[in-house]
Amino acid sequence: MTSPQTDMSPEQFRRAAHEAVDWVADYLATIRDLPVLPRVRPGDLTDQLPAAGPERGEAIDDILRDFRDLIVPATTHWNHPRFHAYFSVSAAGPAIIAEMLAAALNVNHMVWQSGPAQAELEQVSLGWLRDWLGLPESFFGVMYDTASISTMHALICARELVCPEARREGSVGGRLVVYTSEQAHSSVEKSAIAIGIGQNNVRRIPVDDEFRMLPEALEEAIESDLHRGKQPCCIVPTVGTTSTTSVDPVRAIAAIAERARAWLHVDASCSGAAAILPEYRWLLDGCERAQSFVVNPHKWLFTPVDLSAFYTSRPDILKRALSLVPEYLKTREDARALNFMDYGVPLGRRFRALKLWFVLRWFGREGITRILRNHLAWTHELADEIRAHPDFELCAPVPVSLICFRYRGTDDQNRELLERINASGRAFLSHTVLNGRYVLRLSVGNVRATCEDLRITWETIQSCAAGLPAS
């Protein structure tokens, strides 16, 4: 009679883990040899995998082999230095190690006593980051998974502030209104949908020629809603919009929010990290007046997905909105024992702080500053080359590390160009639509990126543009 499969012995684990670590080291060292975008079609991987799970356990060697031979070739390599799509992203070596250690500890720090080190390290690491960004010391930090969830919590706080009965009574009857820019992330609308405010009660405020929210248009929208018996609930400006990294005038918007007695939430998830640089502290001008603020270390601070840093000047409102303590989770009160379950919808909380702590300690503020400065310098140098090229044009300002540009041709030609670039495997870009035109987006921010990577990307773009079909 055979014995059932059990967990790995220490010897089995050590051997397999060493093999995995060796693979990771080789992967990071040779990642430029891989196509950024895999050459697969939808369903290819599914067709290669068994339709049903195994009845009996399999050898780790077989599992690792299939990871290397099946999973990796079907992967889009976000950790590639020439991954320029969507937003800046990368996972630094120290953070990869931290993820392994966090998985080994497997702690859920929903209450302080279930994870004392985890709860306190979350506060400490977020305090360091807050100070480096120049945010007020009074800002209380919480880690969530993504900025979308952070924004949802901001809207929950806003609803609690202006309509506290909604916690018990539910629907707010279409009375509350949320305001954001027409360039804002879709998570603002999704959050309004999720908590019962409703998509029709989200006002998309027009923007100026640089894609920044117009304060005067915001004031007009609020006045119109007040005349209709609506109540302003939350205003969400963006520091680094998804399409263009435009920066809304937060200070002017904050004054409007204060007059309207609405919660002010600043979405700096994409670009806020640049404020660690003294010369880019202007990005967060006015953010000290916000009731909540979000920045994502998993975007431009070399921390693996997922980690979103949410700060609020009103943790009392956050706790009042969401604290719900069943008997089996009651613990002894202590002013220094923070129970993070009181500050979010999720009860389960993985040990995200460890990887951020590793990153902040390994690089230090000086190291992060140096890398971010390089990214910004290379971005602006490339933007200048694109601007000077007769076949290309810039389509938006370049405040941080994203370039929006297009080939001087039709939308169809630009779609074809993007497909050619991505099919080459040498780089991966994404797109948006600005002023009704199809535009390519090139984001810079991988921790291992070099000036040479940007040169290869630019040469690839020009090569792929050659011989585009006539319009």
DANORHU-V957891 format. One record per residue. N is the residue number from 1. RES is the residue in one letter. SS is DSSP state (h for helix, s for strand, l for the rest). PHI is phi in whole degrees, 0 to 359 (none if undefined). OMEGA is omega as a letter, one per 20 degrees, with the letter a starting at -180 (999 if undefined). Layout:
n=N res=RES ss=SS phi=PHI omega=OMEGA
n=N res=RES ss=SS phi=PHI omega=OMEGA
This chain:
n=1 res=M ss=l phi=none omega=a
n=2 res=T ss=l phi=276 omega=r
n=3 res=S ss=l phi=276 omega=r
n=4 res=P ss=l phi=294 omega=r
n=5 res=Q ss=l phi=298 omega=r
n=6 res=T ss=l phi=244 omega=r
n=7 res=D ss=l phi=294 omega=a
n=8 res=M ss=l phi=297 omega=r
n=9 res=S ss=l phi=285 omega=r
n=10 res=P ss=h phi=305 omega=a
n=11 res=E ss=h phi=291 omega=r
n=12 res=Q ss=h phi=297 omega=a
n=13 res=F ss=h phi=297 omega=a
n=14 res=R ss=h phi=300 omega=a
n=15 res=R ss=h phi=295 omega=a
n=16 res=A ss=h phi=292 omega=a
n=17 res=A ss=h phi=294 omega=r
n=18 res=H ss=h phi=298 omega=r
n=19 res=E ss=h phi=297 omega=r
n=20 res=A ss=h phi=294 omega=r
n=21 res=V ss=h phi=295 omega=r
n=22 res=D ss=h phi=299 omega=r
n=23 res=W ss=h phi=296 omega=a
n=24 res=V ss=h phi=300 omega=a
n=25 res=A ss=h phi=299 omega=r
n=26 res=D ss=h phi=293 omega=r
n=27 res=Y ss=h phi=300 omega=a
n=28 res=L ss=h phi=292 omega=a
n=29 res=A ss=h phi=286 omega=a
n=30 res=T ss=h phi=243 omega=a
n=31 res=I ss=h phi=299 omega=r
n=32 res=R ss=h phi=294 omega=r
n=33 res=D ss=h phi=281 omega=a
n=34 res=L ss=l phi=265 omega=r
n=35 res=P ss=l phi=292 omega=a
n=36 res=V ss=l phi=298 omega=r
n=37 res=L ss=l phi=257 omega=a
n=38 res=P ss=l phi=291 omega=r
n=39 res=R ss=l phi=268 omega=a
n=40 res=V ss=l phi=229 omega=r
n=41 res=R ss=l phi=250 omega=r
n=42 res=P ss=l phi=306 omega=r
n=43 res=G ss=l phi=94 omega=a
n=44 res=D ss=h phi=301 omega=a
n=45 res=L ss=h phi=293 omega=r
n=46 res=T ss=h phi=305 omega=a
n=47 res=D ss=h phi=291 omega=a
n=48 res=Q ss=h phi=270 omega=a
n=49 res=L ss=l phi=258 omega=r
n=50 res=P ss=l phi=300 omega=a
n=51 res=A ss=l phi=288 omega=a
n=52 res=A ss=l phi=231 omega=r
n=53 res=G ss=l phi=290 omega=a
n=54 res=P ss=l phi=290 omega=r
n=55 res=E ss=l phi=288 omega=a
n=56 res=R ss=l phi=242 omega=a
n=57 res=G ss=l phi=300 omega=a
n=58 res=E ss=l phi=249 omega=a
n=59 res=A ss=l phi=290 omega=a
n=60 res=I ss=h phi=298 omega=r
n=61 res=D ss=h phi=299 omega=r
n=62 res=D ss=h phi=292 omega=a
n=63 res=I ss=h phi=293 omega=r
n=64 res=L ss=h phi=296 omega=r
n=65 res=R ss=h phi=298 omega=a
n=66 res=D ss=h phi=292 omega=r
n=67 res=F ss=h phi=300 omega=a
n=68 res=R ss=h phi=292 omega=a
n=69 res=D ss=h phi=270 omega=a
n=70 res=L ss=h phi=245 omega=a
n=71 res=I ss=h phi=284 omega=a
n=72 res=V ss=h phi=300 omega=r
n=73 res=P ss=h phi=294 omega=r
n=74 res=A ss=h phi=258 omega=a
n=75 res=T ss=l phi=259 omega=r
n=76 res=T ss=l phi=278 omega=a
n=77 res=H ss=l phi=270 omega=r
n=78 res=W ss=l phi=298 omega=a
n=79 res=N ss=l phi=274 omega=r
n=80 res=H ss=l phi=285 omega=r
n=81 res=P ss=l phi=298 omega=r
n=82 res=R ss=l phi=250 omega=r
n=83 res=F ss=s phi=278 omega=a
n=84 res=H ss=l phi=245 omega=a
n=85 res=A ss=l phi=274 omega=r
n=86 res=Y ss=l phi=62 omega=a
n=87 res=F ss=l phi=206 omega=r
n=88 res=S ss=l phi=298 omega=a
n=89 res=V ss=l phi=199 omega=r
n=90 res=S ss=l phi=184 omega=r
n=91 res=A ss=l phi=240 omega=a
n=92 res=A ss=l phi=282 omega=a
n=93 res=G ss=h phi=307 omega=a
n=94 res=P ss=h phi=301 omega=a
n=95 res=A ss=h phi=288 omega=r
n=96 res=I ss=h phi=295 omega=r
n=97 res=I ss=h phi=298 omega=a
n=98 res=A ss=h phi=298 omega=r
n=99 res=E ss=h phi=298 omega=r
n=100 res=M ss=h phi=295 omega=a
n=101 res=L ss=h phi=294 omega=r
n=102 res=A ss=h phi=296 omega=r
n=103 res=A ss=h phi=294 omega=r
n=104 res=A ss=h phi=293 omega=r
n=105 res=L ss=h phi=290 omega=r
n=106 res=N ss=l phi=53 omega=a
n=107 res=V ss=l phi=266 omega=r
n=108 res=N ss=l phi=245 omega=a
n=109 res=H ss=l phi=267 omega=r
n=110 res=M ss=l phi=290 omega=r
n=111 res=V ss=l phi=237 omega=a
n=112 res=W ss=h phi=303 omega=a
n=113 res=Q ss=h phi=290 omega=r
n=114 res=S ss=h phi=278 omega=r
n=115 res=G ss=l phi=189 omega=a
n=116 res=P ss=h phi=304 omega=a
n=117 res=A ss=h phi=297 omega=a
n=118 res=Q ss=h phi=293 omega=r
n=119 res=A ss=h phi=296 omega=a
n=120 res=E ss=h phi=282 omega=r
n=121 res=L ss=h phi=293 omega=r
n=122 res=E ss=h phi=299 omega=r
n=123 res=Q ss=h phi=293 omega=a
n=124 res=V ss=h phi=294 omega=a
n=125 res=S ss=h phi=294 omega=r
n=126 res=L ss=h phi=291 omega=r
n=127 res=G ss=h phi=294 omega=r
n=128 res=W ss=h phi=300 omega=a
n=129 res=L ss=h phi=297 omega=r
n=130 res=R ss=h phi=303 omega=a
n=131 res=D ss=h phi=294 omega=r
n=132 res=W ss=h phi=295 omega=r
n=133 res=L ss=h phi=278 omega=a
n=134 res=G ss=l phi=79 omega=r
n=135 res=L ss=l phi=278 omega=a
n=136 res=P ss=l phi=299 omega=r
n=137 res=E ss=l phi=297 omega=a
n=138 res=S ss=l phi=287 omega=a
n=139 res=F ss=l phi=288 omega=r
n=140 res=F ss=s phi=269 omega=a
n=141 res=G ss=s phi=254 omega=r
n=142 res=V ss=s phi=221 omega=r
n=143 res=M ss=s phi=262 omega=r
n=144 res=Y ss=s phi=243 omega=a
n=145 res=D ss=l phi=280 omega=a
n=146 res=T ss=l phi=224 omega=r
n=147 res=A ss=h phi=294 omega=r
n=148 res=S ss=h phi=299 omega=r
n=149 res=I ss=h phi=288 omega=r
n=150 res=S ss=h phi=299 omega=r
n=151 res=T ss=h phi=296 omega=r
n=152 res=M ss=h phi=301 omega=r
n=153 res=H ss=h phi=293 omega=r
n=154 res=A ss=h phi=298 omega=r
n=155 res=L ss=h phi=292 omega=r
n=156 res=I ss=h phi=297 omega=r
n=157 res=C ss=h phi=298 omega=a
n=158 res=A ss=h phi=299 omega=r
n=159 res=R ss=h phi=297 omega=r
n=160 res=E ss=h phi=296 omega=a
n=161 res=L ss=h phi=294 omega=a
n=162 res=V ss=h phi=263 omega=a
n=163 res=C ss=l phi=212 omega=a
n=164 res=P ss=l phi=298 omega=r
n=165 res=E ss=l phi=293 omega=a
n=166 res=A ss=h phi=296 omega=r
n=167 res=R ss=h phi=301 omega=a
n=168 res=R ss=h phi=265 omega=a
n=169 res=E ss=h phi=272 omega=r
n=170 res=G ss=l phi=88 omega=a
n=171 res=S ss=l phi=314 omega=a
n=172 res=V ss=l phi=261 omega=r
n=173 res=G ss=l phi=64 omega=r
n=174 res=G ss=l phi=72 omega=a
n=175 res=R ss=l phi=273 omega=a
n=176 res=L ss=s phi=274 omega=a
n=177 res=V ss=s phi=231 omega=r
n=178 res=V ss=s phi=247 omega=a
n=179 res=Y ss=s phi=238 omega=r
n=180 res=T ss=s phi=205 omega=a
n=181 res=S ss=s phi=280 omega=r
n=182 res=E ss=l phi=293 omega=r
n=183 res=Q ss=l phi=262 omega=a
n=184 res=A ss=l phi=290 omega=a
n=185 res=H ss=l phi=291 omega=a
n=186 res=S ss=l phi=296 omega=a
n=187 res=S ss=h phi=296 omega=r
n=188 res=V ss=h phi=295 omega=r
n=189 res=E ss=h phi=294 omega=r
n=190 res=K ss=h phi=299 omega=r
n=191 res=S ss=h phi=295 omega=r
n=192 res=A ss=h phi=297 omega=r
n=193 res=I ss=h phi=296 omega=a
n=194 res=A ss=h phi=294 omega=a
n=195 res=I ss=l phi=260 omega=r
n=196 res=G ss=l phi=93 omega=r
n=197 res=I ss=l phi=287 omega=r
n=198 res=G ss=l phi=99 omega=a
n=199 res=Q ss=h phi=298 omega=a
n=200 res=N ss=h phi=291 omega=r
n=201 res=N ss=h phi=257 omega=r
n=202 res=V ss=s phi=253 omega=a
n=203 res=R ss=s phi=263 omega=r
n=204 res=R ss=s phi=269 omega=a
n=205 res=I ss=s phi=278 omega=r
n=206 res=P ss=l phi=300 omega=a
n=207 res=V ss=s phi=237 omega=r
n=208 res=D ss=l phi=271 omega=a
n=209 res=D ss=l phi=295 omega=r
n=210 res=E ss=l phi=255 omega=r
n=211 res=F ss=l phi=66 omega=r
n=212 res=R ss=l phi=255 omega=a
n=213 res=M ss=s phi=304 omega=r
n=214 res=L ss=l phi=270 omega=a
n=215 res=P ss=h phi=302 omega=a
n=216 res=E ss=h phi=294 omega=r
n=217 res=A ss=h phi=290 omega=r
n=218 res=L ss=h phi=296 omega=r
n=219 res=E ss=h phi=300 omega=r
n=220 res=E ss=h phi=297 omega=r
n=221 res=A ss=h phi=295 omega=r
n=222 res=I ss=h phi=295 omega=r
n=223 res=E ss=h phi=300 omega=r
n=224 res=S ss=h phi=299 omega=a
n=225 res=D ss=h phi=291 omega=r
n=226 res=L ss=h phi=298 omega=r
n=227 res=H ss=h phi=295 omega=a
n=228 res=R ss=l phi=267 omega=r
n=229 res=G ss=l phi=81 omega=r
n=230 res=K ss=l phi=273 omega=a
n=231 res=Q ss=s phi=236 omega=r
n=232 res=P ss=s phi=301 omega=a
n=233 res=C ss=s phi=247 omega=a
n=234 res=C ss=s phi=214 omega=r
n=235 res=I ss=s phi=240 omega=a
n=236 res=V ss=s phi=237 omega=r
n=237 res=P ss=s phi=280 omega=a
n=238 res=T ss=s phi=236 omega=r
n=239 res=V ss=s phi=253 omega=a
n=240 res=G ss=l phi=98 omega=a
n=241 res=T ss=l phi=294 omega=a
n=242 res=T ss=l phi=297 omega=a
n=243 res=S ss=l phi=289 omega=a
n=244 res=T ss=l phi=229 omega=a
n=245 res=T ss=l phi=58 omega=r
n=246 res=S ss=l phi=292 omega=a
n=247 res=V ss=s phi=242 omega=r
n=248 res=D ss=l phi=292 omega=r
n=249 res=P ss=l phi=285 omega=a
n=250 res=V ss=h phi=298 omega=a
n=251 res=R ss=h phi=298 omega=r
n=252 res=A ss=h phi=294 omega=a
n=253 res=I ss=h phi=291 omega=r
n=254 res=A ss=h phi=298 omega=r
n=255 res=A ss=h phi=298 omega=r
n=256 res=I ss=h phi=294 omega=r
n=257 res=A ss=h phi=299 omega=r
n=258 res=E ss=h phi=295 omega=r
n=259 res=R ss=h phi=293 omega=a
n=260 res=A ss=h phi=275 omega=a
n=261 res=R ss=l phi=57 omega=r
n=262 res=A ss=l phi=253 omega=r
n=263 res=W ss=s phi=291 omega=r
n=264 res=L ss=s phi=251 omega=r
n=265 res=H ss=s phi=244 omega=a
n=266 res=V ss=s phi=257 omega=r
n=267 res=D ss=s phi=266 omega=r
n=268 res=A ss=l phi=245 omega=a
n=269 res=S ss=l phi=298 omega=a
n=270 res=C ss=l phi=278 omega=a
n=271 res=S ss=l phi=241 omega=a
n=272 res=G ss=h phi=300 omega=a
n=273 res=A ss=h phi=302 omega=a
n=274 res=A ss=h phi=298 omega=a
n=275 res=A ss=h phi=291 omega=r
n=276 res=I ss=h phi=298 omega=r
n=277 res=L ss=l phi=282 omega=r
n=278 res=P ss=h phi=305 omega=a
n=279 res=E ss=h phi=287 omega=r
n=280 res=Y ss=h phi=247 omega=r
n=281 res=R ss=h phi=297 omega=r
n=282 res=W ss=h phi=301 omega=r
n=283 res=L ss=h phi=305 omega=a
n=284 res=L ss=h phi=259 omega=r
n=285 res=D ss=l phi=301 omega=a
n=286 res=G ss=l phi=93 omega=a
n=287 res=C ss=h phi=292 omega=r
n=288 res=E ss=h phi=295 omega=r
n=289 res=R ss=h phi=267 omega=a
n=290 res=A ss=l phi=282 omega=r
n=291 res=Q ss=l phi=275 omega=r
n=292 res=S ss=s phi=209 omega=a
n=293 res=F ss=s phi=204 omega=r
n=294 res=V ss=s phi=226 omega=r
n=295 res=V ss=s phi=222 omega=a
n=296 res=N ss=l phi=252 omega=r
n=297 res=P ss=h phi=300 omega=r
n=298 res=H ss=h phi=281 omega=r
n=299 res=K ss=h phi=256 omega=a
n=300 res=W ss=h phi=227 omega=r
n=301 res=L ss=l phi=231 omega=r
n=302 res=F ss=l phi=64 omega=a
n=303 res=T ss=l phi=255 omega=a
n=304 res=P ss=l phi=298 omega=r
n=305 res=V ss=l phi=299 omega=j
n=306 res=D ss=l phi=234 omega=r
n=307 res=L ss=l phi=196 omega=r
n=308 res=S ss=s phi=243 omega=a
n=309 res=A ss=s phi=263 omega=a
n=310 res=F ss=s phi=254 omega=r
n=311 res=Y ss=s phi=240 omega=r
n=312 res=T ss=s phi=217 omega=r
n=313 res=S ss=l phi=276 omega=a
n=314 res=R ss=l phi=233 omega=r
n=315 res=P ss=h phi=298 omega=r
n=316 res=D ss=h phi=297 omega=r
n=317 res=I ss=h phi=290 omega=r
n=318 res=L ss=h phi=300 omega=a
n=319 res=K ss=h phi=292 omega=r
n=320 res=R ss=h phi=297 omega=a
n=321 res=A ss=h phi=286 omega=a
n=322 res=L ss=h phi=234 omega=a
n=323 res=S ss=l phi=292 omega=r
n=324 res=L ss=l phi=207 omega=a
n=325 res=V ss=l phi=245 omega=r
n=326 res=P ss=l phi=290 omega=a
n=327 res=E ss=h phi=305 omega=a
n=328 res=Y ss=h phi=289 omega=r
n=329 res=L ss=h phi=245 omega=r
n=330 res=K ss=l phi=287 omega=r
n=331 res=T ss=l phi=227 omega=r
n=332 res=R ss=l phi=296 omega=a
n=333 res=E ss=l phi=288 omega=r
n=334 res=D ss=l phi=206 omega=a
n=335 res=A ss=l phi=299 omega=a
n=336 res=R ss=l phi=257 omega=a
n=337 res=A ss=l phi=261 omega=a
n=338 res=L ss=l phi=272 omega=r
n=339 res=N ss=l phi=260 omega=a
n=340 res=F ss=h phi=293 omega=r
n=341 res=M ss=h phi=298 omega=r
n=342 res=D ss=h phi=282 omega=a
n=343 res=Y ss=h phi=238 omega=r
n=344 res=G ss=l phi=183 omega=r
n=345 res=V ss=l phi=293 omega=a
n=346 res=P ss=l phi=292 omega=r
n=347 res=L ss=l phi=271 omega=r
n=348 res=G ss=l phi=289 omega=a
n=349 res=R ss=l phi=221 omega=r
n=350 res=R ss=l phi=281 omega=a
n=351 res=F ss=l phi=280 omega=a
n=352 res=R ss=l phi=286 omega=a
n=353 res=A ss=h phi=297 omega=a
n=354 res=L ss=h phi=299 omega=a
n=355 res=K ss=h phi=291 omega=r
n=356 res=L ss=h phi=292 omega=r
n=357 res=W ss=h phi=300 omega=r
n=358 res=F ss=h phi=298 omega=a
n=359 res=V ss=h phi=296 omega=a
n=360 res=L ss=h phi=297 omega=a
n=361 res=R ss=h phi=283 omega=a
n=362 res=W ss=h phi=295 omega=a
n=363 res=F ss=h phi=273 omega=a
n=364 res=G ss=h phi=69 omega=a
n=365 res=R ss=h phi=297 omega=a
n=366 res=E ss=h phi=297 omega=a
n=367 res=G ss=h phi=294 omega=r
n=368 res=I ss=h phi=297 omega=r
n=369 res=T ss=h phi=302 omega=a
n=370 res=R ss=h phi=297 omega=a
n=371 res=I ss=h phi=293 omega=a
n=372 res=L ss=h phi=297 omega=r
n=373 res=R ss=h phi=298 omega=r
n=374 res=N ss=h phi=299 omega=r
n=375 res=H ss=h phi=304 omega=a
n=376 res=L ss=h phi=293 omega=r
n=377 res=A ss=h phi=296 omega=a
n=378 res=W ss=h phi=296 omega=r
n=379 res=T ss=h phi=299 omega=a
n=380 res=H ss=h phi=288 omega=r
n=381 res=E ss=h phi=295 omega=r
n=382 res=L ss=h phi=293 omega=r
n=383 res=A ss=h phi=300 omega=r
n=384 res=D ss=h phi=296 omega=r
n=385 res=E ss=h phi=294 omega=r
n=386 res=I ss=h phi=296 omega=a
n=387 res=R ss=h phi=299 omega=a
n=388 res=A ss=h phi=276 omega=a
n=389 res=H ss=l phi=280 omega=a
n=390 res=P ss=l phi=293 omega=a
n=391 res=D ss=l phi=265 omega=a
n=392 res=F ss=s phi=228 omega=r
n=393 res=E ss=s phi=215 omega=r
n=394 res=L ss=s phi=281 omega=a
n=395 res=C ss=l phi=242 omega=r
n=396 res=A ss=l phi=199 omega=r
n=397 res=P ss=l phi=299 omega=a
n=398 res=V ss=l phi=238 omega=a
n=399 res=P ss=l phi=290 omega=r
n=400 res=V ss=l phi=229 omega=a
n=401 res=S ss=l phi=245 omega=r
n=402 res=L ss=s phi=230 omega=r
n=403 res=I ss=s phi=246 omega=r
n=404 res=C ss=s phi=255 omega=a
n=405 res=F ss=s phi=211 omega=r
n=406 res=R ss=s phi=206 omega=r
n=407 res=Y ss=s phi=287 omega=a
n=408 res=R ss=l phi=284 omega=a
n=409 res=G ss=l phi=198 omega=a
n=410 res=T ss=l phi=275 omega=r
n=411 res=D ss=h phi=299 omega=r
n=412 res=D ss=h phi=298 omega=r
n=413 res=Q ss=h phi=295 omega=r
n=414 res=N ss=h phi=289 omega=r
n=415 res=R ss=h phi=295 omega=r
n=416 res=E ss=h phi=297 omega=r
n=417 res=L ss=h phi=298 omega=r
n=418 res=L ss=h phi=298 omega=r
n=419 res=E ss=h phi=297 omega=r
n=420 res=R ss=h phi=295 omega=r
n=421 res=I ss=h phi=301 omega=a
n=422 res=N ss=h phi=291 omega=r
n=423 res=A ss=h phi=291 omega=a
n=424 res=S ss=h phi=294 omega=a
n=425 res=G ss=l phi=79 omega=a
n=426 res=R ss=l phi=277 omega=r
n=427 res=A ss=l phi=202 omega=r
n=428 res=F ss=s phi=225 omega=r
n=429 res=L ss=l phi=244 omega=r
n=430 res=S ss=s phi=235 omega=a
n=431 res=H ss=s phi=219 omega=r
n=432 res=T ss=s phi=210 omega=r
n=433 res=V ss=s phi=235 omega=r
n=434 res=L ss=s phi=234 omega=a
n=435 res=N ss=l phi=51 omega=r
n=436 res=G ss=l phi=79 omega=a
n=437 res=R ss=s phi=244 omega=r
n=438 res=Y ss=s phi=286 omega=a
n=439 res=V ss=s phi=230 omega=r
n=440 res=L ss=s phi=270 omega=a
n=441 res=R ss=s phi=240 omega=r
n=442 res=L ss=s phi=230 omega=a
n=443 res=S ss=s phi=258 omega=r
n=444 res=V ss=l phi=242 omega=r
n=445 res=G ss=l phi=171 omega=r
n=446 res=N ss=l phi=285 omega=a
n=447 res=V ss=l phi=298 omega=a
n=448 res=R ss=l phi=262 omega=a
n=449 res=A ss=l phi=294 omega=r
n=450 res=T ss=l phi=232 omega=r
n=451 res=C ss=h phi=299 omega=r
n=452 res=E ss=h phi=296 omega=r
n=453 res=D ss=h phi=298 omega=r
n=454 res=L ss=h phi=294 omega=r
n=455 res=R ss=h phi=297 omega=r
n=456 res=I ss=h phi=296 omega=r
n=457 res=T ss=h phi=299 omega=a
n=458 res=W ss=h phi=294 omega=r
n=459 res=E ss=h phi=296 omega=r
n=460 res=T ss=h phi=296 omega=r
n=461 res=I ss=h phi=299 omega=a
n=462 res=Q ss=h phi=295 omega=r
n=463 res=S ss=h phi=296 omega=a
n=464 res=C ss=h phi=290 omega=r
n=465 res=A ss=h phi=283 omega=a
n=466 res=A ss=l phi=294 omega=r
n=467 res=G ss=l phi=74 omega=r
n=468 res=L ss=l phi=302 omega=r
n=469 res=P ss=l phi=301 omega=a
n=470 res=A ss=l phi=298 omega=a
n=471 res=S ss=l phi=285 omega=999
